[in-house]
Amino acid sequence: MDKKDTLKLMTKMGIDEGEITRRKEWLKFTDEDTERLTALNNIAQGYMNDVIESLYEHFLEFEETRKFFEDPEVLNHVKTLQKEYFMRLTQGNYDSNYIEN
């Protein structure tokens, strides 16, 4: 899904900055939570490769997911995207750009 399609879907679902704020309130996700997650960023970087490798080792234990990742290029691409997502979890930016990804 490209950015244009993602934005179209977000609009259709009514997800804008106000809705994101409302959802954070519903989850009781505060600025302090953002600070805590951001403080973990350096630690997360140190564990990122091991966490993602372990995740995909687990996925590949199952025939259904093994079939999906038969092409090594696809597997490497997905791992790269997963690592980017993993790092975004602790970068402290949880606005519409975070939601788009």
N, C-alpha and C positions, 0 to 999 in steps of 0.2 A: 504494500500500500504506500503510495507516495504521499508527500506532505499535503498536496491539494486534496486528495481523497480523505486523508486523516482529518484535516480541518473541516471538510464538508460533513464528515461523520460526527465530529465534535459539535458542530453547529446543530445538526439534526437532533442530537441527544441533549442539547441545551447545556453543553459544558463550556462555560466561559470562566473568567477569573472569579466572578461572583459565586458561581456554582462550586468552583474549586475551594474557595474560602468556606462556603457552607459545609462542604464535605469534610474539610479539616476540622471544623467546629464539631460536627457530628461524631467524628473519631476522637475528639479531644486532643488533636494534634496541635501542639503549641510551638511557640518560638523556642522554648527550652528543649523540646524534642528535636527540633532542627539543629540546635547547638550540640546536643548529644551525638546525633548522627554525624555531624560535620567533624566532631572531635575524633570519631572513629575512622576517618578517611585514610590517614596514613597507615593504620593497622590493617584496614581492608585492602589497601594496595599490596601489602606484604603477603596476604593470604589469597588474593584474587585468583592467581593461576591454579593453586591447589584446590580451591573450592570449585572452580569451574571444571577442572579436570575430573575431580571426584563426581561431580554432578553428571557429566557425560559418560563416565565409566559406568555409573548406575544406569543411565538411560540405555546404554548399549548392551546391558545384560538381558534386555527384553527384545524378543524377535520383532515386535511391531516397530519399536523405535530404531532398532538396528537397520531395518529395511529403509526407513526414512533417511537415515544418514549413511547410506552405502557409498555415496560419492564423497571422497575425502575433502574435496574443495568445498562442498556444501557444509560438511561437518566443521571444517576450519572457519568458514564464514560465520556460521551460527555461534561458534564458541567466541569469536571476536565480538560479535554483537552482544552476547551474554556478558562478556567481561565489561563492555562499555556500560551496559545496564547496571551491572553489579556496582561499578564505581559511581554511577549517578545516584545510587541509593544513599551515599554518604557525602554528597557534594553540597547539600543544603539548599538546592534550588528546586522547589516543588510547586512550580507555577504551570501555566499552560504548555510551556516548552517541555517540561518533564512529562506531562500527560500525553503530549503528542508522540513521545517516544515510548 
